[in-house]
Amino acid sequence: MTDASTPLATLIDARLRDALSPSALIVTNDSHQHAGHMGDDGTGETHFSVAIESAAFDGLNRVARQRLVNQALADLLSTRIHALAIRARAPGED
């Protein structure tokens, strides 16, 4: 699923599900809050938030968890995503 016509939130969701098998995942397009700001390319798909829960994060610190998310989205981060806020937790964490 890499078609440029596929909504970016859908691609983000699919990539994270494939890479990290989350037990919970919410991808939110925040681009409307950044219209006219740096990084806004007019597509309405540049700024996102991710809340993800995955057993893959168990025992990892915040930076290591964010690295796993960034690795799963590496090509999108270098080409289509300007900003990504990540909230990553292991099952059972608040």
PDB file of N, CA, C and O in Angstrom:
ATOM      1  N   MET A   1       0.838  -1.172   0.000  1.00  0.00           N
ATOM      2  CA  MET A   1       0.000   0.000   0.000  1.00  0.00           C
ATOM      3  C   MET A   1       0.891   1.247   0.000  1.00  0.00           C
ATOM      4  O   MET A   1       1.099   1.857   1.048  1.00  0.00           O
ATOM      5  N   THR A   2       1.408   1.620  -1.148  1.00  0.00           N
ATOM      6  CA  THR A   2       2.285   2.783  -1.236  1.00  0.00           C
ATOM      7  C   THR A   2       1.803   3.776  -2.276  1.00  0.00           C
ATOM      8  O   THR A   2       2.527   4.707  -2.628  1.00  0.00           O
ATOM      9  N   ASP A   3       0.605   3.593  -2.765  1.00  0.00           N
ATOM     10  CA  ASP A   3       0.024   4.473  -3.769  1.00  0.00           C
ATOM     11  C   ASP A   3      -0.088   5.886  -3.222  1.00  0.00           C
ATOM     12  O   ASP A   3      -0.581   6.082  -2.111  1.00  0.00           O
ATOM     13  N   ALA A   4       0.365   6.878  -3.990  1.00  0.00           N
ATOM     14  CA  ALA A   4       0.312   8.275  -3.569  1.00  0.00           C
ATOM     15  C   ALA A   4      -1.123   8.761  -3.381  1.00  0.00           C
ATOM     16  O   ALA A   4      -1.344   9.764  -2.703  1.00  0.00           O
ATOM     17  N   SER A   5      -2.102   8.069  -3.967  1.00  0.00           N
ATOM     18  CA  SER A   5      -3.487   8.482  -3.812  1.00  0.00           C
ATOM     19  C   SER A   5      -4.125   7.935  -2.529  1.00  0.00           C
ATOM     20  O   SER A   5      -5.220   8.355  -2.157  1.00  0.00           O
ATOM     21  N   THR A   6      -3.449   7.008  -1.858  1.00  0.00           N
ATOM     22  CA  THR A   6      -3.949   6.470  -0.597  1.00  0.00           C
ATOM     23  C   THR A   6      -3.757   7.523   0.491  1.00  0.00           C
ATOM     24  O   THR A   6      -2.674   8.098   0.603  1.00  0.00           O
ATOM     25  N   PRO A   7      -4.792   7.789   1.298  1.00  0.00           N
ATOM     26  CA  PRO A   7      -4.620   8.762   2.381  1.00  0.00           C
ATOM     27  C   PRO A   7      -3.426   8.405   3.264  1.00  0.00           C
ATOM     28  O   PRO A   7      -3.225   7.242   3.616  1.00  0.00           O
ATOM     29  N   LEU A   8      -2.652   9.402   3.609  1.00  0.00           N
ATOM     30  CA  LEU A   8      -1.437   9.164   4.374  1.00  0.00           C
ATOM     31  C   LEU A   8      -1.727   8.529   5.738  1.00  0.00           C
ATOM     32  O   LEU A   8      -0.946   7.698   6.202  1.00  0.00           O
ATOM     33  N   ALA A   9      -2.815   8.897   6.377  1.00  0.00           N
ATOM     34  CA  ALA A   9      -3.167   8.279   7.664  1.00  0.00           C
ATOM     35  C   ALA A   9      -3.370   6.775   7.498  1.00  0.00           C
ATOM     36  O   ALA A   9      -3.019   6.003   8.390  1.00  0.00           O
ATOM     37  N   THR A  10      -3.923   6.358   6.382  1.00  0.00           N
ATOM     38  CA  THR A  10      -4.123   4.932   6.099  1.00  0.00           C
ATOM     39  C   THR A  10      -2.783   4.229   5.923  1.00  0.00           C
ATOM     40  O   THR A  10      -2.605   3.109   6.402  1.00  0.00           O
ATOM     41  N   LEU A  11      -1.841   4.874   5.245  1.00  0.00           N
ATOM     42  CA  LEU A  11      -0.506   4.292   5.069  1.00  0.00           C
ATOM     43  C   LEU A  11       0.217   4.172   6.404  1.00  0.00           C
ATOM     44  O   LEU A  11       0.842   3.151   6.691  1.00  0.00           O
ATOM     45  N   ILE A  12       0.128   5.225   7.222  1.00  0.00           N
ATOM     46  CA  ILE A  12       0.767   5.202   8.529  1.00  0.00           C
ATOM     47  C   ILE A  12       0.206   4.049   9.360  1.00  0.00           C
ATOM     48  O   ILE A  12       0.962   3.286   9.960  1.00  0.00           O
ATOM     49  N   ASP A  13      -1.095   3.929   9.391  1.00  0.00           N
ATOM     50  CA  ASP A  13      -1.760   2.863  10.132  1.00  0.00           C
ATOM     51  C   ASP A  13      -1.275   1.491   9.664  1.00  0.00           C
ATOM     52  O   ASP A  13      -0.905   0.648  10.481  1.00  0.00           O
ATOM     53  N   ALA A  14      -1.278   1.272   8.361  1.00  0.00           N
ATOM     54  CA  ALA A  14      -0.875  -0.027   7.815  1.00  0.00           C
ATOM     55  C   ALA A  14       0.583  -0.347   8.135  1.00  0.00           C
ATOM     56  O   ALA A  14       0.902  -1.474   8.514  1.00  0.00           O
ATOM     57  N   ARG A  15       1.463   0.634   7.984  1.00  0.00           N
ATOM     58  CA  ARG A  15       2.881   0.408   8.266  1.00  0.00           C
ATOM     59  C   ARG A  15       3.107   0.038   9.726  1.00  0.00           C
ATOM     60  O   ARG A  15       3.858  -0.889  10.030  1.00  0.00           O
ATOM     61  N   LEU A  16       2.453   0.767  10.628  1.00  0.00           N
ATOM     62  CA  LEU A  16       2.647   0.495  12.049  1.00  0.00           C
ATOM     63  C   LEU A  16       2.043  -0.844  12.447  1.00  0.00           C
ATOM     64  O   LEU A  16       2.605  -1.551  13.284  1.00  0.00           O
ATOM     65  N   ARG A  17       0.915  -1.197  11.864  1.00  0.00           N
ATOM     66  CA  ARG A  17       0.323  -2.508  12.155  1.00  0.00           C
ATOM     67  C   ARG A  17       1.241  -3.632  11.681  1.00  0.00           C
ATOM     68  O   ARG A  17       1.432  -4.620  12.390  1.00  0.00           O
ATOM     69  N   ASP A  18       1.805  -3.484  10.492  1.00  0.00           N
ATOM     70  CA  ASP A  18       2.713  -4.509   9.960  1.00  0.00           C
ATOM     71  C   ASP A  18       3.989  -4.628  10.787  1.00  0.00           C
ATOM     72  O   ASP A  18       4.448  -5.737  11.064  1.00  0.00           O
ATOM     73  N   ALA A  19       4.561  -3.499  11.181  1.00  0.00           N
ATOM     74  CA  ALA A  19       5.860  -3.503  11.851  1.00  0.00           C
ATOM     75  C   ALA A  19       5.788  -3.820  13.336  1.00  0.00           C
ATOM     76  O   ALA A  19       6.692  -4.457  13.878  1.00  0.00           O
ATOM     77  N   LEU A  20       4.705  -3.378  14.012  1.00  0.00           N
ATOM     78  CA  LEU A  20       4.697  -3.446  15.471  1.00  0.00           C
ATOM     79  C   LEU A  20       3.528  -4.213  16.070  1.00  0.00           C
ATOM     80  O   LEU A  20       3.447  -4.333  17.293  1.00  0.00           O
ATOM     81  N   SER A  21       2.628  -4.733  15.258  1.00  0.00           N
ATOM     82  CA  SER A  21       1.478  -5.514  15.732  1.00  0.00           C
ATOM     83  C   SER A  21       0.836  -4.896  16.980  1.00  0.00           C
ATOM     84  O   SER A  21       0.770  -5.541  18.026  1.00  0.00           O
ATOM     85  N   PRO A  22       0.372  -3.665  16.871  1.00  0.00           N
ATOM     86  CA  PRO A  22      -0.158  -2.989  18.052  1.00  0.00           C
ATOM     87  C   PRO A  22      -1.461  -3.600  18.560  1.00  0.00           C
ATOM     88  O   PRO A  22      -2.261  -4.131  17.790  1.00  0.00           O
ATOM     89  N   SER A  23      -1.654  -3.512  19.878  1.00  0.00           N
ATOM     90  CA  SER A  23      -2.921  -3.903  20.473  1.00  0.00           C
ATOM     91  C   SER A  23      -3.887  -2.725  20.447  1.00  0.00           C
ATOM     92  O   SER A  23      -5.097  -2.910  20.581  1.00  0.00           O
ATOM     93  N   ALA A  24      -3.362  -1.521  20.276  1.00  0.00           N
ATOM     94  CA  ALA A  24      -4.174  -0.310  20.110  1.00  0.00           C
ATOM     95  C   ALA A  24      -3.399   0.668  19.244  1.00  0.00           C
ATOM     96  O   ALA A  24      -2.185   0.811  19.385  1.00  0.00           O
ATOM     97  N   LEU A  25      -4.110   1.339  18.346  1.00  0.00           N
ATOM     98  CA  LEU A  25      -3.455   2.303  17.454  1.00  0.00           C
ATOM     99  C   LEU A  25      -4.468   3.353  17.023  1.00  0.00           C
ATOM    100  O   LEU A  25      -5.550   3.035  16.530  1.00  0.00           O
ATOM    101  N   ILE A  26      -4.094   4.604  17.221  1.00  0.00           N
ATOM    102  CA  ILE A  26      -4.895   5.728  16.728  1.00  0.00           C
ATOM    103  C   ILE A  26      -3.964   6.653  15.960  1.00  0.00           C
ATOM    104  O   ILE A  26      -2.970   7.135  16.502  1.00  0.00           O
ATOM    105  N   VAL A  27      -4.286   6.898  14.701  1.00  0.00           N
ATOM    106  CA  VAL A  27      -3.535   7.836  13.864  1.00  0.00           C
ATOM    107  C   VAL A  27      -4.445   9.031  13.619  1.00  0.00           C
ATOM    108  O   VAL A  27      -5.565   8.874  13.135  1.00  0.00           O
ATOM    109  N   THR A  28      -3.968  10.219  13.952  1.00  0.00           N
ATOM    110  CA  THR A  28      -4.763  11.433  13.814  1.00  0.00           C
ATOM    111  C   THR A  28      -4.060  12.412  12.879  1.00  0.00           C
ATOM    112  O   THR A  28      -2.877  12.707  13.045  1.00  0.00           O
ATOM    113  N   ASN A  29      -4.797  12.903  11.906  1.00  0.00           N
ATOM    114  CA  ASN A  29      -4.271  13.926  10.998  1.00  0.00           C
ATOM    115  C   ASN A  29      -4.489  15.288  11.658  1.00  0.00           C
ATOM    116  O   ASN A  29      -5.625  15.739  11.800  1.00  0.00           O
ATOM    117  N   ASP A  30      -3.408  15.932  12.055  1.00  0.00           N
ATOM    118  CA  ASP A  30      -3.452  17.230  12.720  1.00  0.00           C
ATOM    119  C   ASP A  30      -3.135  18.379  11.766  1.00  0.00           C
ATOM    120  O   ASP A  30      -2.958  19.514  12.209  1.00  0.00           O
ATOM    121  N   SER A  31      -3.061  18.106  10.489  1.00  0.00           N
ATOM    122  CA  SER A  31      -2.593  19.091   9.509  1.00  0.00           C
ATOM    123  C   SER A  31      -3.416  20.368   9.507  1.00  0.00           C
ATOM    124  O   SER A  31      -2.872  21.453   9.301  1.00  0.00           O
ATOM    125  N   HIS A  32      -4.724  20.255   9.733  1.00  0.00           N
ATOM    126  CA  HIS A  32      -5.577  21.451   9.715  1.00  0.00           C
ATOM    127  C   HIS A  32      -5.152  22.465  10.778  1.00  0.00           C
ATOM    128  O   HIS A  32      -5.399  23.662  10.625  1.00  0.00           O
ATOM    129  N   GLN A  33      -4.518  21.997  11.846  1.00  0.00           N
ATOM    130  CA  GLN A  33      -4.057  22.890  12.906  1.00  0.00           C
ATOM    131  C   GLN A  33      -2.785  23.635  12.514  1.00  0.00           C
ATOM    132  O   GLN A  33      -2.364  24.555  13.217  1.00  0.00           O
ATOM    133  N   HIS A  34      -2.175  23.249  11.407  1.00  0.00           N
ATOM    134  CA  HIS A  34      -0.904  23.824  10.987  1.00  0.00           C
ATOM    135  C   HIS A  34      -0.988  24.484   9.615  1.00  0.00           C
ATOM    136  O   HIS A  34       0.040  24.784   9.009  1.00  0.00           O
ATOM    137  N   ALA A  35      -2.182  24.707   9.131  1.00  0.00           N
ATOM    138  CA  ALA A  35      -2.368  25.329   7.813  1.00  0.00           C
ATOM    139  C   ALA A  35      -1.653  26.672   7.783  1.00  0.00           C
ATOM    140  O   ALA A  35      -1.831  27.507   8.669  1.00  0.00           O
ATOM    141  N   GLY A  36      -0.852  26.861   6.762  1.00  0.00           N
ATOM    142  CA  GLY A  36      -0.113  28.102   6.589  1.00  0.00           C
ATOM    143  C   GLY A  36       1.194  28.164   7.359  1.00  0.00           C
ATOM    144  O   GLY A  36       1.949  29.125   7.214  1.00  0.00           O
ATOM    145  N   HIS A  37       1.473  27.156   8.174  1.00  0.00           N
ATOM    146  CA  HIS A  37       2.718  27.118   8.940  1.00  0.00           C
ATOM    147  C   HIS A  37       3.813  26.447   8.130  1.00  0.00           C
ATOM    148  O   HIS A  37       3.555  25.856   7.081  1.00  0.00           O
ATOM    149  N   MET A  38       5.023  26.542   8.620  1.00  0.00           N
ATOM    150  CA  MET A  38       6.144  25.861   7.972  1.00  0.00           C
ATOM    151  C   MET A  38       5.838  24.359   7.889  1.00  0.00           C
ATOM    152  O   MET A  38       5.353  23.759   8.848  1.00  0.00           O
ATOM    153  N   GLY A  39       6.120  23.786   6.765  1.00  0.00           N
ATOM    154  CA  GLY A  39       5.885  22.362   6.558  1.00  0.00           C
ATOM    155  C   GLY A  39       4.542  22.050   5.939  1.00  0.00           C
ATOM    156  O   GLY A  39       4.315  20.930   5.481  1.00  0.00           O
ATOM    157  N   ASP A  40       3.639  23.034   5.917  1.00  0.00           N
ATOM    158  CA  ASP A  40       2.336  22.836   5.273  1.00  0.00           C
ATOM    159  C   ASP A  40       2.533  22.955   3.771  1.00  0.00           C
ATOM    160  O   ASP A  40       2.860  24.027   3.262  1.00  0.00           O
ATOM    161  N   ASP A  41       2.332  21.850   3.067  1.00  0.00           N
ATOM    162  CA  ASP A  41       2.530  21.858   1.613  1.00  0.00           C
ATOM    163  C   ASP A  41       1.219  21.992   0.846  1.00  0.00           C
ATOM    164  O   ASP A  41       1.198  21.891  -0.381  1.00  0.00           O
ATOM    165  N   GLY A  42       0.117  22.223   1.580  1.00  0.00           N
ATOM    166  CA  GLY A  42      -1.172  22.397   0.937  1.00  0.00           C
ATOM    167  C   GLY A  42      -1.943  21.117   0.701  1.00  0.00           C
ATOM    168  O   GLY A  42      -3.080  21.165   0.232  1.00  0.00           O
ATOM    169  N   THR A  43      -1.355  19.968   1.014  1.00  0.00           N
ATOM    170  CA  THR A  43      -2.036  18.687   0.787  1.00  0.00           C
ATOM    171  C   THR A  43      -3.020  18.354   1.900  1.00  0.00           C
ATOM    172  O   THR A  43      -3.928  17.546   1.709  1.00  0.00           O
ATOM    173  N   GLY A  44      -2.841  18.972   3.058  1.00  0.00           N
ATOM    174  CA  GLY A  44      -3.660  18.617   4.201  1.00  0.00           C
ATOM    175  C   GLY A  44      -3.219  17.316   4.839  1.00  0.00           C
ATOM    176  O   GLY A  44      -3.959  16.722   5.623  1.00  0.00           O
ATOM    177  N   GLU A  45      -2.007  16.865   4.505  1.00  0.00           N
ATOM    178  CA  GLU A  45      -1.472  15.600   5.022  1.00  0.00           C
ATOM    179  C   GLU A  45       0.009  15.754   5.353  1.00  0.00           C
ATOM    180  O   GLU A  45       0.859  15.125   4.725  1.00  0.00           O
ATOM    181  N   THR A  46       0.312  16.588   6.336  1.00  0.00           N
ATOM    182  CA  THR A  46       1.714  16.831   6.685  1.00  0.00           C
ATOM    183  C   THR A  46       2.019  16.648   8.163  1.00  0.00           C
ATOM    184  O   THR A  46       3.164  16.375   8.524  1.00  0.00           O
ATOM    185  N   HIS A  47       1.022  16.792   9.023  1.00  0.00           N
ATOM    186  CA  HIS A  47       1.220  16.744  10.468  1.00  0.00           C
ATOM    187  C   HIS A  47       0.300  15.673  11.068  1.00  0.00           C
ATOM    188  O   HIS A  47      -0.913  15.691  10.857  1.00  0.00           O
ATOM    189  N   PHE A  48       0.897  14.746  11.815  1.00  0.00           N
ATOM    190  CA  PHE A  48       0.138  13.629  12.370  1.00  0.00           C
ATOM    191  C   PHE A  48       0.512  13.359  13.821  1.00  0.00           C
ATOM    192  O   PHE A  48       1.604  13.699  14.275  1.00  0.00           O
ATOM    193  N   SER A  49      -0.414  12.746  14.530  1.00  0.00           N
ATOM    194  CA  SER A  49      -0.176  12.219  15.877  1.00  0.00           C
ATOM    195  C   SER A  49      -0.473  10.732  15.852  1.00  0.00           C
ATOM    196  O   SER A  49      -1.396  10.282  15.174  1.00  0.00           O
ATOM    197  N   VAL A  50       0.317   9.976  16.596  1.00  0.00           N
ATOM    198  CA  VAL A  50       0.129   8.537  16.701  1.00  0.00           C
ATOM    199  C   VAL A  50       0.099   8.167  18.177  1.00  0.00           C
ATOM    200  O   VAL A  50       1.001   8.532  18.931  1.00  0.00           O
ATOM    201  N   ALA A  51      -0.928   7.451  18.586  1.00  0.00           N
ATOM    202  CA  ALA A  51      -0.987   6.837  19.918  1.00  0.00           C
ATOM    203  C   ALA A  51      -0.978   5.340  19.672  1.00  0.00           C
ATOM    204  O   ALA A  51      -1.899   4.802  19.056  1.00  0.00           O
ATOM    205  N   ILE A  52       0.053   4.669  20.147  1.00  0.00           N
ATOM    206  CA  ILE A  52       0.228   3.253  19.828  1.00  0.00           C
ATOM    207  C   ILE A  52       0.614   2.476  21.081  1.00  0.00           C
ATOM    208  O   ILE A  52       1.448   2.907  21.877  1.00  0.00           O
ATOM    209  N   GLU A  53      -0.020   1.317  21.229  1.00  0.00           N
ATOM    210  CA  GLU A  53       0.310   0.381  22.306  1.00  0.00           C
ATOM    211  C   GLU A  53       0.755  -0.917  21.658  1.00  0.00           C
ATOM    212  O   GLU A  53       0.041  -1.486  20.832  1.00  0.00           O
ATOM    213  N   SER A  54       1.941  -1.384  22.035  1.00  0.00           N
ATOM    214  CA  SER A  54       2.474  -2.600  21.430  1.00  0.00           C
ATOM    215  C   SER A  54       3.393  -3.319  22.409  1.00  0.00           C
ATOM    216  O   SER A  54       4.142  -2.684  23.151  1.00  0.00           O
ATOM    217  N   ALA A  55       3.332  -4.627  22.404  1.00  0.00           N
ATOM    218  CA  ALA A  55       4.234  -5.432  23.216  1.00  0.00           C
ATOM    219  C   ALA A  55       5.682  -5.239  22.769  1.00  0.00           C
ATOM    220  O   ALA A  55       6.607  -5.510  23.535  1.00  0.00           O
ATOM    221  N   ALA A  56       5.882  -4.777  21.549  1.00  0.00           N
ATOM    222  CA  ALA A  56       7.236  -4.516  21.041  1.00  0.00           C
ATOM    223  C   ALA A  56       7.940  -3.435  21.857  1.00  0.00           C
ATOM    224  O   ALA A  56       9.167  -3.339  21.819  1.00  0.00           O
ATOM    225  N   PHE A  57       7.185  -2.618  22.595  1.00  0.00           N
ATOM    226  CA  PHE A  57       7.757  -1.531  23.382  1.00  0.00           C
ATOM    227  C   PHE A  57       8.118  -1.950  24.807  1.00  0.00           C
ATOM    228  O   PHE A  57       8.725  -1.175  25.547  1.00  0.00           O
ATOM    229  N   ASP A  58       7.751  -3.163  25.188  1.00  0.00           N
ATOM    230  CA  ASP A  58       8.004  -3.627  26.550  1.00  0.00           C
ATOM    231  C   ASP A  58       9.492  -3.555  26.878  1.00  0.00           C
ATOM    232  O   ASP A  58      10.321  -4.107  26.155  1.00  0.00           O
ATOM    233  N   GLY A  59       9.823  -2.875  27.968  1.00  0.00           N
ATOM    234  CA  GLY A  59      11.211  -2.772  28.418  1.00  0.00           C
ATOM    235  C   GLY A  59      12.029  -1.705  27.709  1.00  0.00           C
ATOM    236  O   GLY A  59      13.199  -1.509  28.039  1.00  0.00           O
ATOM    237  N   LEU A  60      11.438  -1.012  26.742  1.00  0.00           N
ATOM    238  CA  LEU A  60      12.165   0.024  26.008  1.00  0.00           C
ATOM    239  C   LEU A  60      11.856   1.403  26.571  1.00  0.00           C
ATOM    240  O   LEU A  60      10.746   1.656  27.040  1.00  0.00           O
ATOM    241  N   ASN A  61      12.842   2.294  26.524  1.00  0.00           N
ATOM    242  CA  ASN A  61      12.606   3.664  26.953  1.00  0.00           C
ATOM    243  C   ASN A  61      11.894   4.445  25.842  1.00  0.00           C
ATOM    244  O   ASN A  61      11.710   3.936  24.737  1.00  0.00           O
ATOM    245  N   ARG A  62      11.503   5.666  26.143  1.00  0.00           N
ATOM    246  CA  ARG A  62      10.728   6.491  25.211  1.00  0.00           C
ATOM    247  C   ARG A  62      11.451   6.686  23.875  1.00  0.00           C
ATOM    248  O   ARG A  62      10.827   6.599  22.817  1.00  0.00           O
ATOM    249  N   VAL A  63      12.744   6.944  23.918  1.00  0.00           N
ATOM    250  CA  VAL A  63      13.496   7.185  22.686  1.00  0.00           C
ATOM    251  C   VAL A  63      13.555   5.925  21.824  1.00  0.00           C
ATOM    252  O   VAL A  63      13.392   6.007  20.607  1.00  0.00           O
ATOM    253  N   ALA A  64      13.780   4.779  22.423  1.00  0.00           N
ATOM    254  CA  ALA A  64      13.832   3.525  21.671  1.00  0.00           C
ATOM    255  C   ALA A  64      12.476   3.213  21.039  1.00  0.00           C
ATOM    256  O   ALA A  64      12.412   2.706  19.919  1.00  0.00           O
ATOM    257  N   ARG A  65      11.411   3.510  21.747  1.00  0.00           N
ATOM    258  CA  ARG A  65      10.071   3.291  21.203  1.00  0.00           C
ATOM    259  C   ARG A  65       9.825   4.198  20.005  1.00  0.00           C
ATOM    260  O   ARG A  65       9.304   3.754  18.982  1.00  0.00           O
ATOM    261  N   GLN A  66      10.198   5.456  20.131  1.00  0.00           N
ATOM    262  CA  GLN A  66      10.018   6.390  19.023  1.00  0.00           C
ATOM    263  C   GLN A  66      10.864   5.983  17.820  1.00  0.00           C
ATOM    264  O   GLN A  66      10.443   6.161  16.677  1.00  0.00           O
ATOM    265  N   ARG A  67      12.035   5.446  18.065  1.00  0.00           N
ATOM    266  CA  ARG A  67      12.877   4.976  16.956  1.00  0.00           C
ATOM    267  C   ARG A  67      12.206   3.852  16.184  1.00  0.00           C
ATOM    268  O   ARG A  67      12.283   3.812  14.956  1.00  0.00           O
ATOM    269  N   LEU A  68      11.541   2.928  16.900  1.00  0.00           N
ATOM    270  CA  LEU A  68      10.838   1.840  16.212  1.00  0.00           C
ATOM    271  C   LEU A  68       9.727   2.386  15.320  1.00  0.00           C
ATOM    272  O   LEU A  68       9.553   1.929  14.191  1.00  0.00           O
ATOM    273  N   VAL A  69       8.983   3.355  15.825  1.00  0.00           N
ATOM    274  CA  VAL A  69       7.927   3.974  15.028  1.00  0.00           C
ATOM    275  C   VAL A  69       8.538   4.686  13.823  1.00  0.00           C
ATOM    276  O   VAL A  69       8.060   4.533  12.699  1.00  0.00           O
ATOM    277  N   ASN A  70       9.586   5.457  14.056  1.00  0.00           N
ATOM    278  CA  ASN A  70      10.237   6.192  12.965  1.00  0.00           C
ATOM    279  C   ASN A  70      10.810   5.249  11.907  1.00  0.00           C
ATOM    280  O   ASN A  70      10.757   5.557  10.716  1.00  0.00           O
ATOM    281  N   GLN A  71      11.353   4.113  12.320  1.00  0.00           N
ATOM    282  CA  GLN A  71      11.884   3.140  11.358  1.00  0.00           C
ATOM    283  C   GLN A  71      10.772   2.599  10.466  1.00  0.00           C
ATOM    284  O   GLN A  71      10.964   2.424   9.263  1.00  0.00           O
ATOM    285  N   ALA A  72       9.615   2.336  11.057  1.00  0.00           N
ATOM    286  CA  ALA A  72       8.492   1.802  10.277  1.00  0.00           C
ATOM    287  C   ALA A  72       7.982   2.813   9.251  1.00  0.00           C
ATOM    288  O   ALA A  72       7.403   2.435   8.233  1.00  0.00           O
ATOM    289  N   LEU A  73       8.199   4.095   9.525  1.00  0.00           N
ATOM    290  CA  LEU A  73       7.680   5.167   8.659  1.00  0.00           C
ATOM    291  C   LEU A  73       8.781   5.949   7.964  1.00  0.00           C
ATOM    292  O   LEU A  73       8.527   7.038   7.451  1.00  0.00           O
ATOM    293  N   ALA A  74       9.995   5.422   7.934  1.00  0.00           N
ATOM    294  CA  ALA A  74      11.176   6.168   7.488  1.00  0.00           C
ATOM    295  C   ALA A  74      10.999   6.866   6.139  1.00  0.00           C
ATOM    296  O   ALA A  74      11.289   8.057   6.021  1.00  0.00           O
ATOM    297  N   ASP A  75      10.533   6.151   5.133  1.00  0.00           N
ATOM    298  CA  ASP A  75      10.423   6.778   3.817  1.00  0.00           C
ATOM    299  C   ASP A  75       9.347   7.858   3.796  1.00  0.00           C
ATOM    300  O   ASP A  75       9.494   8.860   3.097  1.00  0.00           O
ATOM    301  N   LEU A  76       8.274   7.670   4.548  1.00  0.00           N
ATOM    302  CA  LEU A  76       7.215   8.683   4.614  1.00  0.00           C
ATOM    303  C   LEU A  76       7.692   9.917   5.371  1.00  0.00           C
ATOM    304  O   LEU A  76       7.334  11.042   5.022  1.00  0.00           O
ATOM    305  N   LEU A  77       8.500   9.706   6.406  1.00  0.00           N
ATOM    306  CA  LEU A  77       9.039  10.838   7.162  1.00  0.00           C
ATOM    307  C   LEU A  77      10.011  11.664   6.327  1.00  0.00           C
ATOM    308  O   LEU A  77      10.135  12.872   6.526  1.00  0.00           O
ATOM    309  N   SER A  78      10.686  11.023   5.412  1.00  0.00           N
ATOM    310  CA  SER A  78      11.641  11.764   4.586  1.00  0.00           C
ATOM    311  C   SER A  78      11.000  12.415   3.368  1.00  0.00           C
ATOM    312  O   SER A  78      11.624  13.250   2.712  1.00  0.00           O
ATOM    313  N   THR A  79       9.756  12.041   3.057  1.00  0.00           N
ATOM    314  CA  THR A  79       9.140  12.584   1.847  1.00  0.00           C
ATOM    315  C   THR A  79       7.795  13.268   2.055  1.00  0.00           C
ATOM    316  O   THR A  79       7.526  14.291   1.424  1.00  0.00           O
ATOM    317  N   ARG A  80       6.948  12.729   2.922  1.00  0.00           N
ATOM    318  CA  ARG A  80       5.565  13.225   2.985  1.00  0.00           C
ATOM    319  C   ARG A  80       5.115  13.728   4.354  1.00  0.00           C
ATOM    320  O   ARG A  80       4.215  14.564   4.434  1.00  0.00           O
ATOM    321  N   ILE A  81       5.717  13.242   5.416  1.00  0.00           N
ATOM    322  CA  ILE A  81       5.315  13.661   6.758  1.00  0.00           C
ATOM    323  C   ILE A  81       6.276  14.741   7.234  1.00  0.00           C
ATOM    324  O   ILE A  81       7.487  14.525   7.283  1.00  0.00           O
ATOM    325  N   HIS A  82       5.733  15.906   7.585  1.00  0.00           N
ATOM    326  CA  HIS A  82       6.576  16.990   8.110  1.00  0.00           C
ATOM    327  C   HIS A  82       6.756  16.857   9.620  1.00  0.00           C
ATOM    328  O   HIS A  82       7.849  17.088  10.137  1.00  0.00           O
ATOM    329  N   ALA A  83       5.683  16.484  10.331  1.00  0.00           N
ATOM    330  CA  ALA A  83       5.749  16.387  11.790  1.00  0.00           C
ATOM    331  C   ALA A  83       4.941  15.187  12.265  1.00  0.00           C
ATOM    332  O   ALA A  83       3.856  14.903  11.757  1.00  0.00           O
ATOM    333  N   LEU A  84       5.499  14.490  13.256  1.00  0.00           N
ATOM    334  CA  LEU A  84       4.837  13.317  13.809  1.00  0.00           C
ATOM    335  C   LEU A  84       4.997  13.329  15.323  1.00  0.00           C
ATOM    336  O   LEU A  84       6.115  13.245  15.833  1.00  0.00           O
ATOM    337  N   ALA A  85       3.887  13.433  16.039  1.00  0.00           N
ATOM    338  CA  ALA A  85       3.888  13.327  17.501  1.00  0.00           C
ATOM    339  C   ALA A  85       3.585  11.875  17.847  1.00  0.00           C
ATOM    340  O   ALA A  85       2.636  11.291  17.325  1.00  0.00           O
ATOM    341  N   ILE A  86       4.394  11.297  18.728  1.00  0.00           N
ATOM    342  CA  ILE A  86       4.271   9.871  19.048  1.00  0.00           C
ATOM    343  C   ILE A  86       4.027   9.683  20.536  1.00  0.00           C
ATOM    344  O   ILE A  86       4.760  10.209  21.372  1.00  0.00           O
ATOM    345  N   ARG A  87       2.992   8.929  20.849  1.00  0.00           N
ATOM    346  CA  ARG A  87       2.763   8.452  22.219  1.00  0.00           C
ATOM    347  C   ARG A  87       2.785   6.933  22.131  1.00  0.00           C
ATOM    348  O   ARG A  87       1.831   6.316  21.658  1.00  0.00           O
ATOM    349  N   ALA A  88       3.878   6.337  22.589  1.00  0.00           N
ATOM    350  CA  ALA A  88       4.082   4.890  22.483  1.00  0.00           C
ATOM    351  C   ALA A  88       4.135   4.283  23.876  1.00  0.00           C
ATOM    352  O   ALA A  88       4.853   4.769  24.749  1.00  0.00           O
ATOM    353  N   ARG A  89       3.366   3.215  24.076  1.00  0.00           N
ATOM    354  CA  ARG A  89       3.365   2.554  25.366  1.00  0.00           C
ATOM    355  C   ARG A  89       3.259   1.043  25.174  1.00  0.00           C
ATOM    356  O   ARG A  89       2.808   0.554  24.138  1.00  0.00           O
ATOM    357  N   ALA A  90       3.687   0.328  26.199  1.00  0.00           N
ATOM    358  CA  ALA A  90       3.554  -1.124  26.226  1.00  0.00           C
ATOM    359  C   ALA A  90       2.211  -1.454  26.879  1.00  0.00           C
ATOM    360  O   ALA A  90       1.677  -0.634  27.626  1.00  0.00           O
ATOM    361  N   PRO A  91       1.659  -2.634  26.614  1.00  0.00           N
ATOM    362  CA  PRO A  91       0.400  -3.024  27.258  1.00  0.00           C
ATOM    363  C   PRO A  91       0.513  -2.947  28.777  1.00  0.00           C
ATOM    364  O   PRO A  91       1.513  -3.357  29.365  1.00  0.00           O
ATOM    365  N   GLY A  92      -0.538  -2.411  29.395  1.00  0.00           N
ATOM    366  CA  GLY A  92      -0.565  -2.299  30.846  1.00  0.00           C
ATOM    367  C   GLY A  92      -0.026  -0.990  31.380  1.00  0.00           C
ATOM    368  O   GLY A  92      -0.186  -0.701  32.566  1.00  0.00           O
ATOM    369  N   GLU A  93       0.604  -0.194  30.543  1.00  0.00           N
ATOM    370  CA  GLU A  93       1.112   1.113  30.978  1.00  0.00           C
ATOM    371  C   GLU A  93       0.023   2.169  30.805  1.00  0.00           C
ATOM    372  O   GLU A  93      -0.873   2.033  29.971  1.00  0.00           O
ATOM    373  N   ASP A  94       0.122   3.214  31.606  1.00  0.00           N
ATOM    374  CA  ASP A  94      -0.821   4.333  31.468  1.00  0.00           C
ATOM    375  C   ASP A  94      -0.251   5.422  30.610  1.00  0.00           C
ATOM    376  O   ASP A  94      -0.907   6.439  30.387  1.00  0.00           O
TER     377      ASP A  94
END
